[in-house]
Amino acid sequence: MHMKHLLLLPIVLLLLGCELVYQHPEPGTFTHVAIGLNYRGTNASALSGTINDAREQEAAFASLFSNRDSSAYLMLQKGSSDDSYDNPSSPSLPTRERVTTLLSALVENQQEQDLLLITYSGHGMEDGSWVLAPDDASGTIFLDATTVDPSLLLSVDELFALLAPSKGTTLLIIDSCYAGNFVLESGTSVSLIDPRSIFSDAYEAYFSKGSYEKKVFVMAATTADNTSKEPIGGSHIHGYFTEALLGGLGWDEESQSLLNKPSSLSLDGLYCYIMENQRIKLSGTYQAFYQHPTIVGGPLDLVLCQDVN
């Protein structure tokens, strides 16, 4: 081994054993934008668990962050009881314009100590783009048998560009097909969930300029090349990923409340819980029968709550 690497090895091993934890010195505001679409009333395939996902994540995180000055925006596309499309003028309908306008305003007003959580449950394109709600009464998503209206899509690059001016911390939790496209950048950092084996890469990731500046954290339901799944039948459905996530937060389905609120919880800890408790396999031969959640790796972990006593 090169002498330089020999000298640096003890330092890196120490850091690998003592994960840096990102905490705000003083808790700021907590804002949650919960987006869920089931596509009823559109010409896209309907999803069964997404509205439950959005509603219950909004309630669970509101309880988790009840000690902060909090606000929430629940944006749902759920169709009507007769399977007709939503009222396009509804201010909570998650059209592309409404979502981007809201996020831009929230980012502009965000301060360094604030946390913005964005959760999305809905369809995802192969490049990871979100399929948002049409803004007209027809509810048209597919222009023809294979073409999705491009004006409805919010791409990975576009979303990150919206978040770039933020002074605070942003957490993206995404339950959609190909959601792993949002975490591809984690290939340039060390994931403490799945550490790299090459020493030089570890050194560069920890000590390169800007290693500690990232304030956008991402956890996604699946990899960039696989779909996200939900049970085919049932009376109260969630996506498999979101179901496990809610369990990690201490959510109780029967009472629809956070009965077992954790005293301390980090994003990495929540990810580990999901990996251990998700009701669908993490790997396999056929992609239709498994999905593997992903997370932006690196030397920083985001503390969601912590007992100060």
C-alpha positions, 0 to 999 in steps of 0.5 A: 500500500502507498505510504500516503494511504498507510498514514491516512488509514487510521483516520478513515477507519475512525470516521467509518466507525463514528458516523457524523450526524447532521443536527440543527443547533436550534430546531427551526420550522418543519414543513411537509409537502405530501403528494399523492395521486391514484390516477382515478378519472385519468387514462393512466392505470390506477394505484390503490395505496398512494392516497393512504400513503400521502395522508398517513405520512402527513399525519405521522410526520406531523406527530413526529415533529409536533415540538416544532413550528409545523405546517403541511400541504396535502396535495391529492389527486384521487378522482371522484366516487363515480371515477370521474376526474378531480375538479381542476380548480382545486388548490390542492390538486397536484398539477405541475404548476401548483407543485413547482410554484409551492416548492419555489415559494417554500425554498425561497422562505426557508432558513438555515435551521428549517427542514422541508420534507417532500413525500411523493406517492404516484407513478414514475417514468423510467427516468424517475420523472414524477407524473403529476395531475392534468390541469384540465377536466379531461384528466388526460395523461396519455396522449396516445397508447405510449406517450405521456403528456410531457407537460405533466412531468417533473424530472429529477433535474428540474426538482433538484434545480428547484431545491438548489437555492434552499438555505435549509435542509430538504428531505425527499421520500419517494415511493414511485417506480424508478425512484432510484434515479433520485439517488444516483449521485450517491455513487460519489459518496460513501454510504454508511449503510453499504460502505465502499471497499476501495480505500482511495474512493473512501478518502476522496468522499470524506475529504474532498471539497464540499463533502459536508455541504449536502443538505438534500437527503433522499430515500427512495422506494426502489432502484433506478431500474425497477418498479415500486410495488403495492399489494394487489388486494386488500382493504387498506393498502400502502406501497410496500416501502411506505408501509414499512416506513410508517412502521418505522415511525411508530404508526398504528394503522388501527388508531391512525395515530403515532402510538409508538413515537420513537425517542430517537430516530435518524434517516439511516435508522429509518432506512435500516428498519425499512430494509428489515421489515419491508413485506416484499423481497429486497432482491431476486431473479425477477424484478416483478417480485422484489424491490430494493429501497435506496438512500443517498449515502455519505458521511452525514446522517439526518436526525429526525428526532432525538431525546435530549434527556 
